[in-house]
Amino acid sequence: METFTLDIDNAPNVRFTGELVANAASSDNQAISSSYNGQTGRWTELSLYKTKGGKFICHQVGRTRRQDARDRFSGKVCETLEEVKEFFGHRWLSKELYAEASIDDVVEVE
């Protein structure tokens, strides 16, 4: 286990001891890869951690290379995987994160 301190905009930063469960990132590359996010010089990084106490920490970073902008940081402490899915949503990058973390993101229909 490791101690992490995560930056959060407009809220206190989050410090905890735990482990990185999964991460996923889009690309700022100019439409060369399948991970291209549509904007040159910008990309998103998603990380999911689990604390030694069993909670989940969600962290999203909107990165930029642009001179006139700054990186954006958001995060949430979650008790359940349902809260994790509420934070990250269901877009393609979130689904990559869930796949790496072995989290089912499905609706079962009879």
Steps between C-alpha positions, in 0.01 A plus 500: 500500500604854428398847623347721229403867502267594215433856385134606487381835367266707723518247786762365739755263348463133595773303681471127569692176524400240247567371152432597140237261365482624140561798276409603147590799286397651171759652267578850381648355185358645179250227407775241452378259767161358593533682836489846338268724703413756231710791624866550420708557811237375747436159652335334799651271761277283723630315807327274750659423836400281793592611852626271773162561666311366196375827350541595135663824388407628154728754335461673166756736347435708193849565364601772256809610313340834412669813635168673573352216709581295807447138603166425672474261796190334647449211736267323735523260795253216437365225722366279218567410137165658412633834625816443294287451187297812582823703516668367184183442295478266204704657219758297309792604722309407816425159350873448437563580869225258610640224278848540653347496850274198419187705577181399319329797337190332365125506540353151517166452327273196523 
